[in-house]
């Protein structure tokens, strides 16, 4: 018997915050829980950078993992912006 799961959510649309594009990429874990992952990209062409952050926590739903990932991505962007304006 083959089981398939269809997941739909509007939270997977990338969010743009300043020069950063933040996208949640939840991943299904064995046992039916979900891992939170977030992709943060900036720039374009050969000057682009991208990072993927994975988190240890497991979430009961796809949406919960996506929400957590987006929140962590937003926090990372805010922390990065604060660090760039601190005097040396």
C-alpha positions in Angstrom: 0.0 0.0 0.0 1.4 3.5 -0.9 0.5 6.4 1.3 0.9 9.9 -0.1 0.5 13.2 1.7 -0.4 16.5 -0.1 0.6 19.6 1.8 -0.5 23.0 0.8 0.3 26.2 2.6 0.7 29.9 1.7 3.6 30.2 4.2 6.0 28.7 1.7 6.0 31.9 -0.4 9.3 33.6 0.0 9.4 36.7 2.1 11.6 39.7 1.1 13.1 41.7 4.0 15.5 44.4 2.8 18.1 42.7 0.5 17.3 39.2 1.8 14.9 36.6 0.5 13.7 34.3 3.2 12.0 31.0 2.3 10.9 28.2 4.6 11.7 24.7 3.5 10.2 22.2 6.0 11.3 18.6 5.7 9.3 15.5 6.6 11.0 13.3 9.1 10.6 9.6 9.7 7.7 9.2 12.0 5.6 12.0 10.5 7.1 15.0 12.3 8.7 17.9 10.4 12.1 19.6 10.6 12.3 23.4 10.2 14.8 24.7 7.6 15.1 28.2 6.2 16.9 29.5 3.1 18.2 33.0 3.2 19.5 34.5 -0.1 20.8 37.9 -1.1 22.3 39.5 -4.2 22.1 38.3 -7.7 24.2 36.6 -10.3 27.9 36.0 -9.4 27.5 38.3 -6.4 24.7 36.2 -4.8 25.0 34.4 -1.5 22.7 31.8 0.0 22.6 30.0 3.3 20.4 27.2 4.5 19.8 26.8 8.3 18.5 23.6 9.7 17.1 23.4 13.2 17.1 20.4 15.7 13.5 20.8 16.9 10.8 18.6 15.4 7.3 20.0 14.8 4.0 18.2 14.6 2.8 20.0 11.4 4.3 21.3 8.2 2.9 24.8 8.9 4.4 24.8 12.5 7.9 24.0 11.0 7.5 26.7 8.3 6.4 29.3 10.8 9.4 28.6 13.1 11.8 28.7 10.1 10.5 32.0 8.8 10.7 33.5 12.4 14.3 32.3 12.7 15.1 33.8 9.3 13.6 37.1 10.2 15.6 37.1 13.5 18.8 36.3 11.6 18.2 39.2 9.1 17.5 41.6 12.0 20.6 40.5 13.9 22.7 40.9 10.8 21.4 44.4 10.2 22.1 45.4 13.9 25.7 44.1 13.6 26.3 46.0 10.5 25.4 49.4 12.1 27.4 48.9 15.3 30.4 51.2 15.7 33.8 49.5 15.7 
